[in-house]
Amino acid sequence: MSITEAKLLASGFTSLDLQKLRKYITKDALSLDMVISDLSRRFNAALLLTILLAAVYLIVLIIASRENVISTGVAMLIALFIIWFFQPPFLSYKAWKFNKKYR
């Protein structure tokens, strides 16, 4: 399926989002389909890592001492910040939602 800018605008992307997508397209010589697919996969990966970190923290809450719970919590928050900082979260969410709806 060929993704057009009109379809993206109709599905919730803004003109600013399209400018960011064009930047990725020209910078890496990719197609719009590839950029949307890549952003969707990034969102899936970040979501999966967030769920895994939350599960690990729940286990730590159950079996660890109070000091370990606090230090693990701080480490998990830093890890989550890094995970979500290195990908555009709102743009990747919109790409994920677009992929889910149209593919």
PyMOL commands that set and color helices and strands:
alter all, ss='L'
color gray80, all
select helices_A, chain A and resi 5-10+15-28+32-63+66-85+89-102
alter helices_A, ss='H'
color red, helices_A
deselect
rebuild
show_as cartoon
